[in-house]
């Protein structure tokens, strides 16, 4: 019988609690032995709910513990890169929620620390593990579409986040669309070469006053010649709108929104079905379990994680290029971004 991977979770907010629950109750190959949060009461509540024996306010308690093999970093974005550096220095394997950082030098420093230490690092782009997107990826990879020509990604939230969050989020391109930049690279299997951005404030003027946008469309040109578009909105009144389409020389594949059920009513005047799921934790719940199972498996078996540090770095580059494109009203090559 294989030894369980002993895990410490750093940050017990919404996503930290989710990962703790999955590791404790749905991934038998793992054991959560400690949680930490700067708000110790939050860590204590998480530990009590999921039977975790050790609680700390300081994450370094977890890093210093010889009883922990791996850490799951779910703290605020501005802490991720530094915790990666410290965790790597202590020989801990690392799962880190996206983004690693909004700062490219900080990302590079953390990736170098991981390389030197020889530990595993997986970035939390959970949508790669969603069954819908995974099937699209498989069909593209297997050549069923022939040569891909066009990619379309739609990602729209049911409601905007709080303005306090918007102010520290890094902006729509590094907070929301970063998932779509990763998905674009994943599905097409090629790097994004050039972007052109249009963006506006169409939902809430307060988002504009905070220096951000709530509506954006980005055109992509990939190194392999594929053309793509991503559209984001912070408010879709009908629910969480998550769709993708890849069109190629031999056909097309597209996904629809997930709904609570597949029942459809057909009457004399209308055909109707339930609205899409209304929250990302409902829509992507299974993908969160799959990504964490994969991380634990990689640590246990010594495999390279499927979502690497470079996969964490590239969407930040693209996001910065997208913002520069808007600011300068021109197409921007990703290679123009300093540090690329």
N, C-alpha and C positions, 0 to 999 in steps of 0.2 A: 504494500500500500504506500502510495506516494505521500510524502510529508506535505501538510497544508502550507500554503504561502501565507505568512503572517503579515498583515497589512495594518498600516496606520493611515487614518483619513485626516487631512489637514483642511479645516474649514467645514463647518456643519450647517451652512445655509441650505437653501432648497436643493441644489445639485449634490452637495456633500451628503445630505441625509439620504437622497435617492441612492447614491453609490453605496453608502453604508448599509442600507437595507438590502440591496441586491447581494453584496458581498456576504452579509450575515445569513441571509435566508434562501438565496437562489443560486449561489455558487459554492457548492460543497468543497471545492478544491482550495478555498480561501478561508481564513479566519481573521476577523477584525479584532485586533487586540488593543487598539488605542484610537482615540479621536481627540482633536484639539480645535480650539476656536478662540479668538481674542475675546469674544463674549463667552466666558466660561459657562454661564448658565445654558447657552445654546448647546455647547458640547455635552454638558451633563444631561440635558434632555435627550439628545441623540443617543448617548451611551445607555441611558435607562430604557429607551424604546427598543434598542436593538441588541441589548445584552453585551455591551462592550465594557471590559473590565477597567481600562485605564482612561482617565480624562485629564486634559491639561489645557491651560490657556496659552502656553508657549509651545509652538510647533517643534522647537529644538529638543524638547523632552522626547518626542517621537524619534527624531533623527539620531539622538544619542543612545537610544535603547537597542541593545543587542538582540532583543526579542522581536524586532521588526525587520522583515525582509524587503518590504516595498512600501512606498507611500503613494497616496492618491491626493493630489493637490487640487483643492476646490476653493481656495481662498481668493481674495480679490486679485484682479489681474495684475495690479502693480507689484504684487509680491511673488508672482510665479517664477520669474527668471532667477531671483536670488535664492528662493527655496530649492530650485533645481540644482543650482551650483552647490549649495550646502548638502543637499541629499546625496548628490553624486560623490562628493568628497568623503562621505561616510559609507559609501558602498551600497546605498539603497537603490533598488530599482524604482522607476518613477512613472506614474501615470499623471499627466497634467491636463487640466481642462484648457480649452482654447480661450484666448490666444496665449502664447508663451509670454509675449510682451507687445506693447505698441512701439517699442524702441528696438531697432535692428541691432545696434551694438550689444544690447542686453541679451537679445536672442542668441547672437553669435557666441557670446561669452558662456551662456548656459550650455549650448550645444558642444562647445569645446570641452567644458567640464565633464559632460557625459562621455564624450569620446575618450578622454584621458582615463576616466575611471572604469570604462568598460561595462557600464551598467545599461540596463534596458530603459528606453524612454518611449512612451506611447502618448500621442496627443489626442485629446478628446473630440475628434470629429465623428460623432456617433452616427451621423446620417449615412456614412459609408456602410453601416451594418444594418440599415433598414432593408427589409425584404424587397420592397418595390424597387428602390434604387439599385440594390445588389443585382436584381434580375436584368435591369437595363445594362449595367456594367458587364454582366456575363455575356449578353447577346452582342454587345459591341466587341468585346474581346474575342468572342468565338467567330466573328466575321459575318454574322447573320445579316447585318445591315449593309454589307459591302464596305465601301469607303465612307466613313461619316462625313457629311457635308455641313450640317447645321445642328446646333445645340440650342435649346430654349429651356431656361429655368425660371419658374415663378415661385416666389416665396413671399407670402404676405401674412403678417400677424393679425390676430383678431382685434387687438387694441394696443395702443402705444404703451411703452414702459413709463414709469414715473419720471418727471423732469429731472429730479436729483440723480437718477440713474443715467439719463441721457448725457448729462454734463460730464460724467466720468467714464462713459462707455467707449470713448475713442471714435465715436461717430458711426453712422450707419454702415460704412464700408468695412470697418474693423470690428464691428460688433455683430451686425445682422448678416450682411452680405458675405462676410468671411466664410460662412458655411457654404455658400453657393460658389465662391471662388474655389474652395476645396473640392466641391462636388464636380465642378467643371473639369478640373485637372484629373480627377479620379475617373470620370466617365469617358473622357476623350483620350486619356493616356498620353497627353502632350502638354507642354508648358504653354502658358499664355504669353504671347509675344507683345501684344499691343491692346490698349483699352481706350474707349471713348465714352465719356460720362455725360448724362443729363440728369439733373436732380432738382427737386423743388420741395417746398413746404405746402402740402395740400390737405393735411389732416389737422394739425394743431400749431398755431402761430408760436406757441411757447417753445416748441422744438426748434424753430428757426431762431428765436431769441437766444437759445442755448448754443447756437452755432452749428446746428446739425440740420439734416433733412429728414423727412418722413416718407418721401417718394423718390425712387431712383431707377433709372434704366442704364445699364452698362453694356456696351457692345464689346465683344472680345474677338481677337484674331489669334489663333493658336499657331505654334511653330509648324505644325503639320498641315496648315492651310484651312482647317475647320473654322467656320464662323459661328459665333454664339451671341446670345443675348441673355441677360439676367434682369428681371424686374422685381423690385421690392416695394412693399407698402407697409406702413406701420398699422394700418387699419383696414381689414376686410370684414364688412358687417356680417358676412355669412359664415365666418369661422376661419380656421387655420388653413390657409390655401397653399398647398405644397404639391407642385406638379413639375414634371420634366418631360422633355421630348428630344429624341435624337433621330435625325433624318439622314439617310444615307443612300448610296447608289443602288442598293438592293431592297430597300424598304425603310420602315420607320417603326420606332417603339416609343410609347408614351405611357405615363402613369397618371392615374386619377387620384383625387383626394380620398383619404380614408374617412369612413363614416361609422357611426356607432353600430350599424347593422346594414344588411344588404336588401332590406325590404323596400319595395317600390310600389306605390299606389298608382293605378291607372283608372281614370274615370272619364266621363263624357267631355269634361272641360279642361282637365289638367292631368298631367303625369307628375308625381312628386315623390321625393325621398327625403330622408333626414339630412340635415346640414352636416358639413364636415366636422370632425372633432375640433374642439375649440381651444386646445392648449397643447403646447409642444411636449409636455410630459405625458400626455395621453397619446398623442400621435406617434411619438418615438420611443415609447416605454420599452418595447422589446429590443430596440437597437442599443439602448443603454446597457441592458443585460448582456447582449452579445459582445459589445466592445470590451466590457470588463472581463468576461470569460476569456476572451482572446488575450488580454493583457496577462491575466493570471497564467494561462497556458504558455505564453511566451516566456515568462519568468521561470515557470516550472520545468520547461523543456529546453530552455536556452535558445529559443528562436528569436529572430529579429521581429519586432512588432510591425504590423502592417501599416500603421500610421506613424511615420517617423518624425524626428525633429525637423528635417527638411520639409516635410509635409506641413509642419506647423509654421515654418518660416515663409514659404512661398505665398500663401494667401495674404499675409501681411504686406509683402511686396506689392501684390496686385491691388490690395486695398489702398495703399499709399499712391500708387499710380492712378487709381480711379479718382481719388480726391484731387490730385494734381491736374488731371484732365479737366475736371470741373473748374478748378480755379483759373486755369490758363486757357480754357475754351479750345482745346485741341486734343487730337489723339496723342497718347503718351506710350512710349515703349517701356515695358517693365524694366528693361536694362538701364533706363535713365535714373532709376531710383538709387540714391547713394547707398552703397553697401551691397548692391545686388550682385 
